[in-house]
């Protein structure tokens, strides 16, 4: 319903009767004690007065097709809002893209699952590799075990958060081991 004062049935009948009697809108408003603009709005179209919903806010500046495209790009899991904005040729702001994604019920912003720790199969495979390479005599002199820390000065290697399609399994964030085996 529109905001502001609404006319009741008695006032509506009174306005129509005075208008039929030849009164001016300003005189009707003074007599009943209403604003002239309210009387004018009612007299423009009495049949639909009060039945229209008042639309609030700005009109949407994108189509359903563009909305689906934004959501599908985000569901891939590798696109950020800024990269979606760069890939779409329209003039959607970052805030508009975020609102589109926030309103969609099939997608949410969340963290990736952590990679599971070593399973029994991993342990068995590593033990088997060690047993297979036990006979190396001269080769072990050429192997360097490195346990150094890796630093990124230009940002992270990957994101631990992404836009997840709720109908699919969560992605797994891979963990890196800091130690390496270098064979010279």
C-alpha positions as protocol buffer text, in pm:
chain_id: "A"
residue {
  index: 1
  type: UNK
  ca { x: 0 y: 0 z: 0 }
}
residue {
  index: 2
  type: UNK
  ca { x: 115 y: 356 z: -60 }
}
residue {
  index: 3
  type: UNK
  ca { x: 256 y: 542 z: 235 }
}
residue {
  index: 4
  type: UNK
  ca { x: 76 y: 847 z: 371 }
}
residue {
  index: 5
  type: UNK
  ca { x: -286 y: 917 z: 460 }
}
residue {
  index: 6
  type: UNK
  ca { x: -552 y: 691 z: 307 }
}
residue {
  index: 7
  type: UNK
  ca { x: -914 y: 785 z: 251 }
}
residue {
  index: 8
  type: UNK
  ca { x: -1186 y: 583 z: 420 }
}
residue {
  index: 9
  type: UNK
  ca { x: -1513 y: 493 z: 247 }
}
residue {
  index: 10
  type: UNK
  ca { x: -1706 y: 784 z: 402 }
}
residue {
  index: 11
  type: UNK
  ca { x: -1447 y: 1039 z: 282 }
}
residue {
  index: 12
  type: UNK
  ca { x: -1444 y: 887 z: -65 }
}
residue {
  index: 13
  type: UNK
  ca { x: -1825 y: 917 z: -90 }
}
residue {
  index: 14
  type: UNK
  ca { x: -1818 y: 1272 z: 44 }
}
residue {
  index: 15
  type: UNK
  ca { x: -1554 y: 1381 z: -213 }
}
residue {
  index: 16
  type: UNK
  ca { x: -1749 y: 1226 z: -501 }
}
residue {
  index: 17
  type: UNK
  ca { x: -2076 y: 1389 z: -387 }
}
residue {
  index: 18
  type: UNK
  ca { x: -1916 y: 1735 z: -354 }
}
residue {
  index: 19
  type: UNK
  ca { x: -1747 y: 1701 z: -694 }
}
residue {
  index: 20
  type: UNK
  ca { x: -2082 y: 1612 z: -855 }
}
residue {
  index: 21
  type: UNK
  ca { x: -2229 y: 1918 z: -686 }
}
residue {
  index: 22
  type: UNK
  ca { x: -1972 y: 2130 z: -874 }
}
residue {
  index: 23
  type: UNK
  ca { x: -1725 y: 2209 z: -596 }
}
residue {
  index: 24
  type: UNK
  ca { x: -1362 y: 2282 z: -677 }
}
residue {
  index: 25
  type: UNK
  ca { x: -1096 y: 2037 z: -556 }
}
residue {
  index: 26
  type: UNK
  ca { x: -934 y: 2298 z: -330 }
}
residue {
  index: 27
  type: UNK
  ca { x: -1271 y: 2376 z: -166 }
}
residue {
  index: 28
  type: UNK
  ca { x: -1345 y: 2004 z: -116 }
}
residue {
  index: 29
  type: UNK
  ca { x: -1005 y: 1961 z: 52 }
}
residue {
  index: 30
  type: UNK
  ca { x: -1067 y: 2255 z: 288 }
}
residue {
  index: 31
  type: UNK
  ca { x: -1419 y: 2139 z: 374 }
}
residue {
  index: 32
  type: UNK
  ca { x: -1316 y: 1779 z: 456 }
}
residue {
  index: 33
  type: UNK
  ca { x: -979 y: 1876 z: 608 }
}
residue {
  index: 34
  type: UNK
  ca { x: -754 y: 1689 z: 367 }
}
residue {
  index: 35
  type: UNK
  ca { x: -466 y: 1796 z: 147 }
}
residue {
  index: 36
  type: UNK
  ca { x: -552 y: 1912 z: -204 }
}
residue {
  index: 37
  type: UNK
  ca { x: -307 y: 1664 z: -357 }
}
residue {
  index: 38
  type: UNK
  ca { x: -482 y: 1372 z: -183 }
}
residue {
  index: 39
  type: UNK
  ca { x: -821 y: 1483 z: -316 }
}
residue {
  index: 40
  type: UNK
  ca { x: -669 y: 1531 z: -664 }
}
residue {
  index: 41
  type: UNK
  ca { x: -516 y: 1180 z: -663 }
}
residue {
  index: 42
  type: UNK
  ca { x: -848 y: 1026 z: -565 }
}
residue {
  index: 43
  type: UNK
  ca { x: -1049 y: 1217 z: -825 }
}
residue {
  index: 44
  type: UNK
  ca { x: -808 y: 1122 z: -1108 }
}
residue {
  index: 45
  type: UNK
  ca { x: -915 y: 758 z: -1087 }
}
residue {
  index: 46
  type: UNK
  ca { x: -1146 y: 670 z: -796 }
}
residue {
  index: 47
  type: UNK
  ca { x: -1185 y: 304 z: -902 }
}
residue {
  index: 48
  type: UNK
  ca { x: -820 y: 209 z: -850 }
}
residue {
  index: 49
  type: UNK
  ca { x: -735 y: 451 z: -566 }
}
residue {
  index: 50
  type: UNK
  ca { x: -544 y: 270 z: -289 }
}
residue {
  index: 51
  type: UNK
  ca { x: -514 y: -58 z: -477 }
}
residue {
  index: 52
  type: UNK
  ca { x: -178 y: 3 z: -648 }
}
residue {
  index: 53
  type: UNK
  ca { x: 135 y: -98 z: -465 }
}
residue {
  index: 54
  type: UNK
  ca { x: 387 y: 175 z: -439 }
}
residue {
  index: 55
  type: UNK
  ca { x: 716 y: 64 z: -597 }
}
residue {
  index: 56
  type: UNK
  ca { x: 1012 y: 169 z: -391 }
}
residue {
  index: 57
  type: UNK
  ca { x: 1377 y: 183 z: -479 }
}
residue {
  index: 58
  type: UNK
  ca { x: 1561 y: 208 z: -803 }
}
residue {
  index: 59
  type: UNK
  ca { x: 1459 y: 10 z: -1109 }
}
residue {
  index: 60
  type: UNK
  ca { x: 1675 y: -298 z: -1175 }
}
residue {
  index: 61
  type: UNK
  ca { x: 1940 y: -224 z: -1438 }
}
residue {
  index: 62
  type: UNK
  ca { x: 2006 y: -580 z: -1555 }
}
residue {
  index: 63
  type: UNK
  ca { x: 1815 y: -853 z: -1733 }
}
residue {
  index: 64
  type: UNK
  ca { x: 1747 y: -1209 z: -1620 }
}
residue {
  index: 65
  type: UNK
  ca { x: 1988 y: -1334 z: -1885 }
}
residue {
  index: 66
  type: UNK
  ca { x: 2270 y: -1120 z: -1743 }
}
residue {
  index: 67
  type: UNK
  ca { x: 2181 y: -1232 z: -1392 }
}
residue {
  index: 68
  type: UNK
  ca { x: 2207 y: -1600 z: -1495 }
}
residue {
  index: 69
  type: UNK
  ca { x: 2541 y: -1530 z: -1661 }
}
residue {
  index: 70
  type: UNK
  ca { x: 2682 y: -1371 z: -1343 }
}
residue {
  index: 71
  type: UNK
  ca { x: 2560 y: -1662 z: -1128 }
}
residue {
  index: 72
  type: UNK
  ca { x: 2701 y: -1923 z: -1368 }
}
residue {
  index: 73
  type: UNK
  ca { x: 3040 y: -1751 z: -1375 }
}
residue {
  index: 74
  type: UNK
  ca { x: 3049 y: -1747 z: -996 }
}
residue {
  index: 75
  type: UNK
  ca { x: 2945 y: -2114 z: -972 }
}
residue {
  index: 76
  type: UNK
  ca { x: 3260 y: -2214 z: -1156 }
}
residue {
  index: 77
  type: UNK
  ca { x: 3436 y: -2141 z: -827 }
}
residue {
  index: 78
  type: UNK
  ca { x: 3737 y: -1973 z: -982 }
}
residue {
  index: 79
  type: UNK
  ca { x: 3590 y: -1627 z: -1044 }
}
residue {
  index: 80
  type: UNK
  ca { x: 3593 y: -1339 z: -798 }
}
residue {
  index: 81
  type: UNK
  ca { x: 3341 y: -1055 z: -816 }
}
residue {
  index: 82
  type: UNK
  ca { x: 3600 y: -826 z: -974 }
}
residue {
  index: 83
  type: UNK
  ca { x: 3692 y: -1080 z: -1242 }
}
residue {
  index: 84
  type: UNK
  ca { x: 3321 y: -1132 z: -1317 }
}
residue {
  index: 85
  type: UNK
  ca { x: 3284 y: -755 z: -1354 }
}
residue {
  index: 86
  type: UNK
  ca { x: 3580 y: -744 z: -1596 }
}
residue {
  index: 87
  type: UNK
  ca { x: 3449 y: -1035 z: -1806 }
}
residue {
  index: 88
  type: UNK
  ca { x: 3096 y: -895 z: -1844 }
}
residue {
  index: 89
  type: UNK
  ca { x: 3077 y: -615 z: -2097 }
}
residue {
  index: 90
  type: UNK
  ca { x: 2792 y: -434 z: -1920 }
}
residue {
  index: 91
  type: UNK
  ca { x: 2832 y: -163 z: -1659 }
}
residue {
  index: 92
  type: UNK
  ca { x: 2737 y: -360 z: -1347 }
}
residue {
  index: 93
  type: UNK
  ca { x: 2905 y: -242 z: -1030 }
}
residue {
  index: 94
  type: UNK
  ca { x: 3076 y: -473 z: -784 }
}
residue {
  index: 95
  type: UNK
  ca { x: 2795 y: -407 z: -536 }
}
residue {
  index: 96
  type: UNK
  ca { x: 2528 y: -504 z: -790 }
}
residue {
  index: 97
  type: UNK
  ca { x: 2709 y: -827 z: -874 }
}
residue {
  index: 98
  type: UNK
  ca { x: 2741 y: -904 z: -502 }
}
residue {
  index: 99
  type: UNK
  ca { x: 2367 y: -840 z: -453 }
}
residue {
  index: 100
  type: UNK
  ca { x: 2281 y: -1070 z: -746 }
}
residue {
  index: 101
  type: UNK
  ca { x: 2491 y: -1348 z: -597 }
}
residue {
  index: 102
  type: UNK
  ca { x: 2359 y: -1290 z: -245 }
}
residue {
  index: 103
  type: UNK
  ca { x: 1996 y: -1316 z: -360 }
}
residue {
  index: 104
  type: UNK
  ca { x: 2048 y: -1643 z: -550 }
}
residue {
  index: 105
  type: UNK
  ca { x: 1941 y: -1940 z: -332 }
}
residue {
  index: 106
  type: UNK
  ca { x: 2167 y: -2193 z: -506 }
}
residue {
  index: 107
  type: UNK
  ca { x: 2499 y: -2022 z: -431 }
}
residue {
  index: 108
  type: UNK
  ca { x: 2683 y: -1908 z: -120 }
}
residue {
  index: 109
  type: UNK
  ca { x: 3019 y: -1762 z: -21 }
}
residue {
  index: 110
  type: UNK
  ca { x: 3218 y: -2006 z: 188 }
}
residue {
  index: 111
  type: UNK
  ca { x: 3551 y: -2162 z: 269 }
}
residue {
  index: 112
  type: UNK
  ca { x: 3685 y: -2464 z: 90 }
}
residue {
  index: 113
  type: UNK
  ca { x: 3720 y: -2787 z: 284 }
}
residue {
  index: 114
  type: UNK
  ca { x: 4067 y: -2857 z: 413 }
}
residue {
  index: 115
  type: UNK
  ca { x: 4249 y: -3138 z: 241 }
}
residue {
  index: 116
  type: UNK
  ca { x: 4226 y: -3452 z: 450 }
}
residue {
  index: 117
  type: UNK
  ca { x: 4543 y: -3567 z: 623 }
}
residue {
  index: 118
  type: UNK
  ca { x: 4730 y: -3872 z: 505 }
}
residue {
  index: 119
  type: UNK
  ca { x: 4519 y: -4183 z: 481 }
}
residue {
  index: 120
  type: UNK
  ca { x: 4640 y: -4537 z: 544 }
}
residue {
  index: 121
  type: UNK
  ca { x: 4687 y: -4582 z: 167 }
}
residue {
  index: 122
  type: UNK
  ca { x: 4917 y: -4278 z: 154 }
}
residue {
  index: 123
  type: UNK
  ca { x: 5123 y: -4415 z: 441 }
}
residue {
  index: 124
  type: UNK
  ca { x: 5151 y: -4758 z: 278 }
}
residue {
  index: 125
  type: UNK
  ca { x: 5252 y: -4602 z: -56 }
}
residue {
  index: 126
  type: UNK
  ca { x: 5525 y: -4392 z: 108 }
}
residue {
  index: 127
  type: UNK
  ca { x: 5658 y: -4690 z: 300 }
}
residue {
  index: 128
  type: UNK
  ca { x: 5664 y: -4895 z: -21 }
}
residue {
  index: 129
  type: UNK
  ca { x: 5853 y: -4616 z: -202 }
}
residue {
  index: 130
  type: UNK
  ca { x: 6111 y: -4611 z: 78 }
}
residue {
  index: 131
  type: UNK
  ca { x: 6155 y: -4988 z: 63 }
}
residue {
  index: 132
  type: UNK
  ca { x: 6193 y: -4979 z: -317 }
}
residue {
  index: 133
  type: UNK
  ca { x: 6467 y: -4716 z: -291 }
}
residue {
  index: 134
  type: UNK
  ca { x: 6658 y: -4873 z: 1 }
}
residue {
  index: 135
  type: UNK
  ca { x: 6907 y: -5034 z: -238 }
}
residue {
  index: 136
  type: UNK
  ca { x: 7030 y: -4696 z: -363 }
}
residue {
  index: 137
  type: UNK
  ca { x: 7388 y: -4660 z: -252 }
}
residue {
  index: 138
  type: UNK
  ca { x: 7552 y: -4402 z: -474 }
}
residue {
  index: 139
  type: UNK
  ca { x: 7220 y: -4236 z: -567 }
}
residue {
  index: 140
  type: UNK
  ca { x: 7153 y: -4120 z: -210 }
}
residue {
  index: 141
  type: UNK
  ca { x: 7471 y: -3908 z: -223 }
}
residue {
  index: 142
  type: UNK
  ca { x: 7307 y: -3702 z: -499 }
}
residue {
  index: 143
  type: UNK
  ca { x: 6980 y: -3643 z: -307 }
}
residue {
  index: 144
  type: UNK
  ca { x: 6917 y: -3329 z: -103 }
}
residue {
  index: 145
  type: UNK
  ca { x: 6631 y: -3316 z: 145 }
}
residue {
  index: 146
  type: UNK
  ca { x: 6510 y: -2960 z: 166 }
}
residue {
  index: 147
  type: UNK
  ca { x: 6300 y: -2828 z: 452 }
}
residue {
  index: 148
  type: UNK
  ca { x: 6277 y: -2462 z: 363 }
}
residue {
  index: 149
  type: UNK
  ca { x: 5985 y: -2225 z: 400 }
}
residue {
  index: 150
  type: UNK
  ca { x: 5819 y: -2089 z: 88 }
}
residue {
  index: 151
  type: UNK
  ca { x: 5721 y: -1719 z: 95 }
}
residue {
  index: 152
  type: UNK
  ca { x: 5497 y: -1540 z: -152 }
}
residue {
  index: 153
  type: UNK
  ca { x: 5566 y: -1169 z: -181 }
}
residue {
  index: 154
  type: UNK
  ca { x: 5299 y: -1104 z: -442 }
}
residue {
  index: 155
  type: UNK
  ca { x: 4999 y: -1255 z: -263 }
}
residue {
  index: 156
  type: UNK
  ca { x: 4860 y: -1600 z: -194 }
}
residue {
  index: 157
  type: UNK
  ca { x: 4879 y: -1891 z: -437 }
}
residue {
  index: 158
  type: UNK
  ca { x: 4506 y: -1948 z: -419 }
}
residue {
  index: 159
  type: UNK
  ca { x: 4190 y: -1853 z: -237 }
}
residue {
  index: 160
  type: UNK
  ca { x: 4049 y: -2053 z: 48 }
}
residue {
  index: 161
  type: UNK
  ca { x: 3703 y: -1894 z: -8 }
}
residue {
  index: 162
  type: UNK
  ca { x: 3487 y: -1911 z: -319 }
}
residue {
  index: 163
  type: UNK
  ca { x: 3127 y: -1891 z: -445 }
}
residue {
  index: 164
  type: UNK
  ca { x: 2998 y: -2243 z: -393 }
}
residue {
  index: 165
  type: UNK
  ca { x: 2714 y: -2408 z: -581 }
}
residue {
  index: 166
  type: UNK
  ca { x: 2510 y: -2557 z: -296 }
}
residue {
  index: 167
  type: UNK
  ca { x: 2394 y: -2845 z: -515 }
}
residue {
  index: 168
  type: UNK
  ca { x: 2752 y: -2975 z: -554 }
}
residue {
  index: 169
  type: UNK
  ca { x: 3021 y: -3103 z: -318 }
}
residue {
  index: 170
  type: UNK
  ca { x: 3252 y: -2846 z: -160 }
}
residue {
  index: 171
  type: UNK
  ca { x: 3591 y: -2799 z: -322 }
}
residue {
  index: 172
  type: UNK
  ca { x: 3902 y: -2910 z: -137 }
}
residue {
  index: 173
  type: UNK
  ca { x: 4182 y: -2665 z: -67 }
}
residue {
  index: 174
  type: UNK
  ca { x: 4512 y: -2841 z: -124 }
}
residue {
  index: 175
  type: UNK
  ca { x: 4786 y: -2804 z: 135 }
}
residue {
  index: 176
  type: UNK
  ca { x: 5147 y: -2783 z: 34 }
}
residue {
  index: 177
  type: UNK
  ca { x: 5425 y: -2966 z: 206 }
}
residue {
  index: 178
  type: UNK
  ca { x: 5718 y: -2740 z: 281 }
}
residue {
  index: 179
  type: UNK
  ca { x: 5986 y: -3007 z: 240 }
}
residue {
  index: 180
  type: UNK
  ca { x: 6099 y: -3127 z: -103 }
}
residue {
  index: 181
  type: UNK
  ca { x: 6321 y: -3401 z: -238 }
}
residue {
  index: 182
  type: UNK
  ca { x: 6573 y: -3285 z: -496 }
}
residue {
  index: 183
  type: UNK
  ca { x: 6770 y: -3538 z: -700 }
}
residue {
  index: 184
  type: UNK
  ca { x: 7083 y: -3396 z: -864 }
}
